[in-house]
């Protein structure tokens, strides 16, 4: 496969409500059997749910799972440098997430904890690219003050409003980005639609779980509560800390990063903003391309090197518009966007 592949929605059932904003963003009607618990769209996923049935992996139009497709031609899909550095795994999970209700206060293990206690190479550092938000919508990130281990355990046992109140509240609007390091407690408020990049796991420590009907076994990753709480960052995030974790993706002109620099260890997001008089070109990469604003065309130019497809037809422009999601392999070559549109290329670490 050399040309970009359009990805249909991949919305596994989740315990919290949402999903209508994803359908609206994608330009789709709400189906009659919509259960209101499809708040996440897993894009180009090689990851399975930790619980809730284990769904989540992307299946391509020909019926091949994405992991099998990658394994069949790793250098074409991911590029020789990526395969040499990271193997035949993208190291990335991209989602659309619609908070139809406030999410529970939770955290995700970092890599060190995941390796030591969960036999996993990846933790779950993540980033939110805010696409839509109701006026006054908020997210919460990190404790406002140092929280002793005993007090954290007490708050988790109590399961009351004090847990959310202990976090920094951040008002967000379309154009914001927020990096969430592994271990930091957080929550997304109702009315927020984000494009989320994360390490490729579904590992969550649900500090707030009772009101969402979660079983303790799943809420704490099958670990004892004291051990699971060791994964939570209890130190404060100051105003300066929070500022360093934020950026405005709408400030990018032409091409530029959507995320703070420290995200690059885990994943990359690049904004490509084209106009009718100024198309934008980006180098070859395995990427999930999400059209966030406008309409135009996306064209790729197949490589002439080792990853080229012998006898391949000349690439044709792909008409794209807001809400389209495309999977672009490294072997497709450079990407060129033209028209009045903005896309975000979600990519693995370099």
C-alpha positions, 0 to 999 in steps of 0.5 A, a space after each residue: 500500500 503506497 497511497 493513504 488509507 482512510 480510516 473509518 471510526 473504531 469506537 470500542 465500548 467504554 465505561 464513561 459517556 461520550 461519542 456524539 462529538 466524534 460523530 459530528 467531527 467525522 461528519 457522521 449521523 448518530 446511529 439509531 442504536 448509539 448507546 452513548 458509551 463510544 467516547 473514543 475513536 482509536 486511530 491506526 491502533 495496534 493496542 487492545 483494551 486492558 479490560 472491557 473485552 480487549 477490543 481496539 485494534 484497527 482492521 484495514 479495509 482488506 480485513 488485515 489487522 494493522 499489526 499483521 500489515 506492519 509485520 508483513 513489510 515493516 520498512 515500507 510502513 514504518 521506515 528503516 530508521 524506525 524499525 532499527 530503533 524501535 522494531 516493528 511497533 509504531 510506539 503510538 496510539 492516537 485517539 479522538 476522545 469526546 468527554 460526554 461527562 467528566 472523566 474520573 480522576 486517574 493516572 497512568 504509570 510511567 515507563 519505569 513502573 510499567 516495566 517493573 510491575 506490569 511487564 510492559 515496555 511502555 507507560 502512558 504519557 499522553 497529550 491532548 490537542 483540543 479540537 472543540 470545547 464548550 465555553 468554560 470547559 476544563 481539564 485537571 492536571 497534577 496536584 496543587 500541593 505535595 500530597 503525602 502517601 497516607 493522604 492520597 490513600 485516604 482520598 482514594 478510599 473516601 471517593 469524594 469530591 476532595 480528590 478532584 479539588 486537590 488537582 490544578 484546574 485548567 480552563 481550555 479552548 479549541 487550539 490548546 495542547 496539554 502534555 500529561 506526563 506518566 504518573 500525573 493525576 488528571 481528568 478531562 471535563 465534560 464538553 471537551 473533544 481532543 485529539 489524543 496522542 499517547 504511548 500504546 497502552 491502556 494502563 490506567 489507575 482509576 483513583 476515582 472509580 466508585 461513581 463510575 461502577 468500576 471494579 477494583 481489579 480493573 481500577 488498579 490494574 490487578 495490583 494491590 491498591 498500595 502498589 498501584 498508588 506508588 505509580 502516582 506522582 504526588 508532588 505539586 505541579 506549579 504554575 511554571 510546570 503547567 506552563 511548560 506542558 502547554 502550547 497553542 497548536 493554532 499559533 503554528 503557521 505553515 508547518 510546526 510542532 503542536 506539542 511541547 518539546 519534551 513530548 518528542 521522547 514519546 510521540 510527535 504531532 506536526 501541524 500542517 496549515 495550508 492556504 490556497 496560495 501556500 501549500 505545505 510539504 512534509 517529509 516521509 513518515 508513518 503518520 496518522 493524519 487528521 484533518 482538523 479544519 477546512 478542505 483541500 487535497 493531500 498528495 504523497 510522492 512514493 520514494 525512489 529508494 528501497 521502500 519504493 513499490 516497483 511499477 507503482 502508479 503516480 500518486 493522485 491527490 486525495 480530496 480531504 475535509 474536516 474530520 477525515 482520518 488517513 493512515 500514511 505509510 513511510 513508503 508513501 513518501 513526502 506529504 503535500 497538503 493544498 487548499 484551505 485546510 489544517 491537518 495534524 500529523 501524529 507520528 511515533 518518536 523519532 
